[in-house]
Amino acid sequence: MIRSSARVSTANASRYLQQLSKHWAHKFDVTYSETQSTIPFAEDRKAELTAGPDHLEIVLTVPDEESRNRMQKIIEDHLNRFAFREALVYDWS
């Protein structure tokens, strides 16, 4: 399994975490609060989000590099739609 993470600077981390969680709760068994979220995309793929006062932490667990690249892009695209008023920067490691 591959884990990658990104720390995204934003004052709206909790709002974006909740929007993303509610959005995917229609398809996946998402658990979330104002500060924590787990989104199980599949048996071998999940995203864990943590909202801080000035950032959103994303930890992605996937089986391979192809899945990692695809899932990072999907998460970024969805968050960018919610955060259209600001330019989020994703520094995956």
Secondary structure, 3 states (H helix, E strand, C coil): CEEEEEEEECCCHHHHHHHHHHHHCCCCCCEECCCEEEEEEECCEEEEEEECCCEEEEEEEECCHHHHHHHHHHHHHHHHHHCCCCCCCCCCC
